[in-house]
Amino acid sequence: MQDKLPILEYDPAPHSLIEPLTIFPPDPRMPEHCVLCFFDEVIKKLADSGEARLIRHLESTLGPQPVYEIKALGTRITLVHPGVGAPLAAITMEKLIATGCRKFIAAGGAGVLDKTTVLGHLIIPDSAVRDEGTSYHYMPPGRENQPTEKALNTIISGLDKRGIRYTKGKTWTSDAFFRETHEKVKQRKAEGCISIEMEASALFAVAAFRSVEFAQILYAADTVCHESGWDHRNWQKALCREDVLRLAAELCTEI
């Protein structure tokens, strides 16, 4: 039965019918360091204050996607909201790679599978369960993907040097926000997952396929526990969001 599932029919061909470079040629305005930031209100705040400078827009069926430049430790950083969900985030990353970005850190939030994990606590994924569809078009079928070693080690050493507390562990990447069932949560927690989000395993796969550096910083947001259910915790208003973005930008310069 499994050999008849389309999602498992991986084709390792290095080129596709539609190549990113044919639509998004290299752009000298684009810094090679890039932060993919999922915090729209923080990006808007930086843009409104003038700290983030608009470089260009990426064309999209959702409308023009703004690309900004900020500076961290004297280094120019591309700043983009990649969109929510594996397919959209992967497409954005492909566009950015084609236009010139090579060293990526994503800054986002994640549900945590243990209610004792404090809101805002940092989580550094060192692997991701591939419960999404995008990564299977970039890598052979398998259960988990990993960030690139250099980018992951840069984040870990940078946090250690700064004395910032974090937990390194396995995340669960899901496509279906409204299908996080009690049994699925229980299963993922039993296999070692500490968080759930919607992009990590796909972005790990894109980075591996395109030979660029990528790792991710997440903060503990809502809780998704099979014992106690869901607690929103007002996670989208967490005060740490701007700090996580600025931290990601600093660490990105060190890759």
C-alpha positions in Angstrom: 0.0 0.0 0.0 2.7 2.5 0.9 4.4 2.4 -2.5 1.1 3.7 -3.9 1.1 6.9 -1.8 2.0 9.9 -3.9 3.7 11.7 -1.1 6.3 8.9 -0.9 7.2 9.1 -4.6 10.3 11.2 -4.2 12.1 12.3 -7.3 15.8 13.3 -6.7 16.1 15.2 -10.0 18.0 18.4 -9.2 16.0 20.6 -11.6 12.3 21.2 -11.9 10.0 22.5 -14.6 9.8 25.8 -12.8 13.1 26.9 -11.3 13.2 29.8 -8.8 16.0 31.5 -10.6 13.9 31.8 -13.8 11.4 34.0 -11.9 13.6 35.5 -9.1 17.1 36.3 -10.5 19.9 37.3 -8.1 19.4 40.7 -6.6 22.5 42.6 -5.4 20.4 44.5 -2.8 19.7 41.3 -0.9 22.0 40.6 2.1 23.2 37.0 2.4 22.1 36.8 6.0 18.4 36.4 6.5 15.9 36.2 9.4 12.6 34.6 8.6 10.4 36.2 11.2 6.8 35.0 12.0 6.0 38.1 14.1 4.2 40.5 11.8 3.6 43.2 14.4 7.3 43.3 15.2 8.3 43.7 11.6 5.7 46.5 11.2 7.0 48.2 14.3 10.6 48.2 12.9 9.4 49.4 9.5 7.3 52.2 11.0 10.2 53.4 13.1 12.6 53.3 10.1 14.8 50.6 11.6 13.7 48.2 8.9 14.3 49.6 5.4 12.2 48.2 2.6 14.4 46.7 -0.1 11.8 45.2 -2.5 8.7 43.1 -2.8 8.5 39.4 -3.8 5.7 38.7 -6.1 3.0 36.4 -4.7 -0.5 35.4 -5.5 -1.3 36.7 -2.0 -0.1 40.1 -3.0 3.3 41.8 -2.8 5.5 40.3 -0.1 7.7 43.0 1.5 11.4 42.4 2.0 13.3 44.5 4.5 16.8 45.1 5.6 17.9 45.6 9.2 21.3 45.7 10.8 22.7 43.6 13.6 26.2 44.0 15.0 27.0 46.1 12.0 25.9 43.4 9.5 23.1 43.8 7.0 20.3 41.3 7.5 17.4 40.5 5.2 14.1 40.4 7.1 11.0 38.7 5.8 7.8 37.2 7.1 7.7 33.9 5.3 4.0 33.2 5.7 2.5 30.5 7.9 2.6 26.8 7.0 5.2 24.6 5.3 4.3 25.2 1.6 4.2 29.0 1.8 7.3 29.3 4.0 9.2 27.0 1.8 8.2 29.0 -1.4 9.4 32.2 0.4 12.7 30.6 1.3 13.2 29.4 -2.3 12.6 33.0 -3.5 15.1 34.4 -1.0 17.8 31.8 -1.9 17.4 32.6 -5.6 17.7 36.3 -5.0 20.9 35.9 -2.8 20.3 34.8 0.8 22.5 32.0 2.1 22.5 32.0 5.9 19.1 31.8 7.6 17.7 31.7 11.1 13.9 31.6 11.6 12.3 33.3 14.6 8.9 31.9 15.6 6.7 30.5 18.3 5.6 27.0 18.9 3.0 25.1 21.0 4.6 23.1 23.7 3.5 19.6 24.8 4.3 20.1 28.4 2.2 22.7 30.3 5.0 23.3 32.8 7.1 24.9 30.0 7.0 28.6 30.8 5.6 31.1 28.2 8.5 32.7 26.4 11.1 29.9 27.1 13.4 29.4 24.1 13.3 26.1 22.2 16.0 25.2 19.7 14.9 22.3 17.4 17.6 19.9 16.7 15.2 17.6 14.7 11.7 17.8 13.4 9.1 15.1 12.8 7.9 15.3 9.2 4.1 15.4 9.6 3.8 17.8 6.7 3.9 17.3 3.0 6.4 19.8 1.6 9.6 18.2 2.8 8.8 15.0 0.9 9.4 16.8 -2.4 12.9 17.9 -1.2 14.2 14.8 0.5 13.6 11.0 0.4 10.8 9.7 2.8 11.9 9.5 6.4 10.6 10.3 9.8 12.7 13.4 10.8 14.7 16.2 9.3 17.5 18.2 11.0 18.8 21.8 10.7 22.2 22.4 9.2 25.0 21.6 11.8 26.8 24.9 11.4 23.7 27.1 11.9 22.5 25.0 14.9 25.9 25.1 16.6 26.0 28.8 16.0 22.7 29.3 17.8 23.7 27.0 20.7 27.1 28.6 21.2 25.6 32.1 20.9 23.0 31.4 23.6 25.5 29.8 25.9 27.8 32.7 25.5 25.0 35.1 26.3 23.8 33.1 29.3 20.4 32.7 27.8 18.4 29.6 29.0 16.9 27.3 26.3 15.8 23.8 25.7 17.2 21.9 22.7 15.0 19.1 21.4 12.6 17.6 18.8 9.8 19.5 17.3 6.7 18.2 15.5 5.8 19.9 12.2 2.2 19.6 11.3 0.1 20.8 8.4 -3.2 20.7 10.2 -3.8 23.2 13.0 -7.3 21.9 13.7 -6.3 18.2 13.6 -3.9 18.1 16.6 -5.8 15.3 18.3 -5.3 14.1 21.9 -4.0 10.7 20.7 -1.6 12.4 18.2 -0.2 14.7 20.8 0.3 11.8 23.2 2.1 9.9 20.5 4.4 12.7 19.6 5.2 13.5 23.2 6.1 9.8 23.7 8.6 9.9 20.9 10.3 12.9 22.4 8.7 15.9 20.8 8.6 19.0 23.0 6.9 21.4 20.7 4.6 21.7 17.7 4.7 24.2 14.8 4.0 24.2 11.0 7.3 24.9 9.2 10.5 23.6 10.7 10.8 20.2 8.9 10.0 21.7 5.5 12.5 24.5 5.9 15.2 22.1 7.1 14.6 20.1 3.9 14.8 23.2 1.6 18.0 24.2 3.2 19.5 20.8 2.8 18.4 20.6 -0.9 19.7 24.1 -1.7 22.9 23.8 0.3 22.3 26.8 2.5 22.6 27.3 6.3 19.4 27.2 8.4 18.3 26.7 12.0 15.4 28.0 14.1 14.7 29.7 17.4 11.2 29.2 18.8 9.7 30.5 21.9 7.2 28.5 24.0 3.8 29.8 23.1 0.5 28.0 23.7 0.3 24.6 25.4 -1.0 21.6 23.5 -1.3 18.8 26.1 -3.2 15.5 25.8 -3.7 15.5 29.6 -5.1 19.1 30.0 -6.0 20.2 26.5 -5.2 23.5 24.9 -4.3 26.7 26.6 -3.9 29.7 24.4 -1.9 31.7 27.0 -2.4 34.8 24.9 0.8 33.8 23.2 0.6 36.2 20.3 1.0 39.1 22.7 4.1 37.6 24.5 6.5 40.4 25.3 9.5 38.3 24.2 8.7 38.4 20.5 10.8 41.5 19.6 13.7 40.1 21.7 13.6 36.8 19.9 13.8 38.6 16.5 16.7 40.7 17.6 18.5 37.7 19.1 18.0 35.7 15.8 19.4 38.6 13.8 22.5 38.8 16.0 23.1 35.1 15.9 22.6 35.0 12.1 25.6 37.3 11.7 27.7 34.7 13.4 27.0 31.9 10.9 
